[in-house]
Amino acid sequence: MQEEINLLEEKINLLVNKVTNMKSEAQTVVPDLYEAKEEIKMLKAKIAEATVKIENLLAQIP
């Protein structure tokens, strides 16, 4: 019985360690995700501007 309890304790400790590691990783990944989303917004805006400029130039071609 004691052996089973010890094994269960080891498994619980492993689980706690994994959860702790995942929380730590999430703290670094989440800000990176927000930064990437902002960069995507900026790039989409630049693409939209370039599209308008190209359309205007094409409209000027006889």
Backbone bond lengths (Angstrom), bond angles and torsions (degrees), N, CA, C in turn:
res aa  C-N    CA-C-N  psi(-1)  N-CA   C-N-CA  omega(-1)  CA-C   N-CA-C  phi
1 M - - - 1.451 - - 1.531 111.43 -
2 Q 1.337 115.86 -42.99 1.460 120.71 179.80 1.535 110.82 -62.65
3 E 1.319 115.42 -37.49 1.471 120.19 179.62 1.529 110.41 -63.30
4 E 1.313 116.78 -40.70 1.459 121.32 178.52 1.534 111.02 -64.65
5 I 1.322 115.53 -39.94 1.467 120.07 177.91 1.522 110.12 -64.52
6 N 1.336 116.54 -42.04 1.465 120.49 178.97 1.536 111.00 -63.34
7 L 1.312 116.04 -40.85 1.453 120.38 178.93 1.529 110.63 -65.15
8 L 1.299 116.03 -42.28 1.462 121.10 177.44 1.529 110.45 -62.99
9 E 1.300 116.78 -41.06 1.472 121.40 178.70 1.530 110.46 -62.07
10 E 1.315 117.07 -42.62 1.468 121.30 177.31 1.530 111.06 -60.73
11 K 1.308 115.65 -44.67 1.462 119.98 -179.71 1.531 111.08 -64.49
12 I 1.316 116.51 -40.36 1.465 120.47 178.40 1.522 110.02 -64.91
13 N 1.329 116.85 -41.86 1.467 120.61 178.11 1.527 111.07 -62.26
14 L 1.327 116.81 -40.85 1.465 120.44 177.48 1.532 110.63 -62.81
15 L 1.318 115.41 -42.39 1.455 120.52 179.45 1.527 110.79 -63.05
16 V 1.325 116.41 -44.74 1.470 120.62 178.87 1.524 109.99 -61.30
17 N 1.308 117.53 -42.55 1.465 121.29 178.97 1.524 111.41 -63.12
18 K 1.311 116.88 -42.09 1.462 120.17 179.27 1.516 111.60 -65.23
19 V 1.328 116.81 -41.47 1.464 120.71 178.55 1.525 109.74 -64.16
20 T 1.313 117.32 -42.73 1.466 121.77 178.55 1.525 110.27 -61.05
21 N 1.311 116.60 -44.24 1.470 120.52 178.81 1.520 111.48 -63.72
22 M 1.322 116.83 -40.69 1.456 120.58 179.90 1.529 110.83 -65.98
23 K 1.323 117.84 -39.44 1.465 121.09 177.03 1.521 110.32 -62.17
24 S 1.309 115.59 -42.83 1.459 120.47 179.55 1.528 110.94 -63.23
25 E 1.316 115.68 -43.54 1.459 120.87 178.80 1.526 110.79 -64.44
26 A 1.301 117.09 -39.53 1.462 121.19 179.83 1.522 110.76 -63.40
27 Q 1.322 117.42 -34.75 1.456 120.92 179.51 1.522 111.75 -64.69
28 T 1.317 118.03 -25.79 1.459 120.16 177.68 1.529 111.40 -93.75
29 V 1.309 117.06 -30.43 1.468 120.56 -176.79 1.529 111.78 -76.47
30 V 1.308 117.72 -40.50 1.468 121.15 -175.87 1.530 111.68 -59.52
31 P 1.331 119.84 -48.67 1.473 117.93 177.48 1.531 112.39 -61.39
32 D 1.309 117.08 -37.28 1.462 120.32 177.29 1.527 110.64 -62.17
33 L 1.316 116.42 -38.30 1.455 121.22 178.90 1.520 110.59 -63.77
34 Y 1.331 117.01 -46.18 1.462 120.30 178.83 1.529 110.85 -61.90
35 E 1.329 116.16 -40.49 1.467 120.86 178.73 1.531 110.21 -63.04
36 A 1.307 116.94 -42.35 1.461 121.07 179.39 1.529 110.79 -65.05
37 K 1.325 116.83 -39.19 1.465 120.17 178.76 1.518 110.52 -63.80
38 E 1.322 117.26 -40.87 1.467 120.75 178.44 1.531 110.61 -65.10
39 E 1.323 116.19 -40.16 1.462 120.04 178.48 1.527 110.27 -64.09
40 I 1.318 117.49 -39.78 1.468 121.43 178.08 1.516 110.27 -62.19
41 K 1.345 116.95 -42.96 1.467 120.04 178.10 1.520 110.60 -59.77
42 M 1.333 116.34 -44.85 1.454 121.25 -179.57 1.532 110.95 -62.27
43 L 1.308 116.31 -44.30 1.462 120.41 -179.80 1.524 111.99 -65.86
44 K 1.323 117.11 -38.48 1.461 120.27 176.76 1.519 110.69 -62.99
45 A 1.334 116.63 -39.16 1.465 120.63 178.23 1.528 110.12 -64.33
46 K 1.321 117.02 -42.12 1.468 120.81 178.29 1.527 111.04 -63.84
47 I 1.307 116.84 -39.97 1.468 120.91 178.32 1.521 109.98 -63.75
48 A 1.329 116.22 -41.55 1.464 120.39 179.36 1.526 110.14 -63.17
49 E 1.322 117.69 -42.77 1.463 121.52 177.86 1.527 110.71 -62.25
50 A 1.315 116.49 -45.24 1.461 120.56 -179.71 1.524 110.50 -63.34
51 T 1.313 117.03 -38.76 1.466 121.28 179.03 1.521 110.57 -61.82
52 V 1.329 116.16 -44.38 1.466 120.27 178.97 1.532 110.33 -63.03
53 K 1.318 117.18 -43.53 1.466 120.73 179.87 1.527 110.90 -61.96
54 I 1.306 116.67 -43.79 1.465 120.67 -179.72 1.523 109.95 -65.65
55 E 1.322 116.99 -42.10 1.476 119.67 178.75 1.537 110.86 -62.39
56 N 1.324 116.18 -39.56 1.465 120.15 177.47 1.534 111.28 -65.12
57 L 1.303 116.72 -41.68 1.469 119.67 177.96 1.520 111.10 -65.22
58 L 1.328 116.74 -41.70 1.466 119.72 178.60 1.530 111.06 -64.53
59 A 1.300 116.68 -34.13 1.471 120.02 179.89 1.532 110.89 -68.34
60 Q 1.310 117.63 -23.91 1.472 121.39 -179.43 1.526 112.16 -82.69
61 I 1.301 117.71 -14.34 1.475 120.54 179.60 1.515 108.30 -76.18
62 P 1.345 114.25 127.74 1.488 117.42 -179.18 1.519 113.05 -69.09
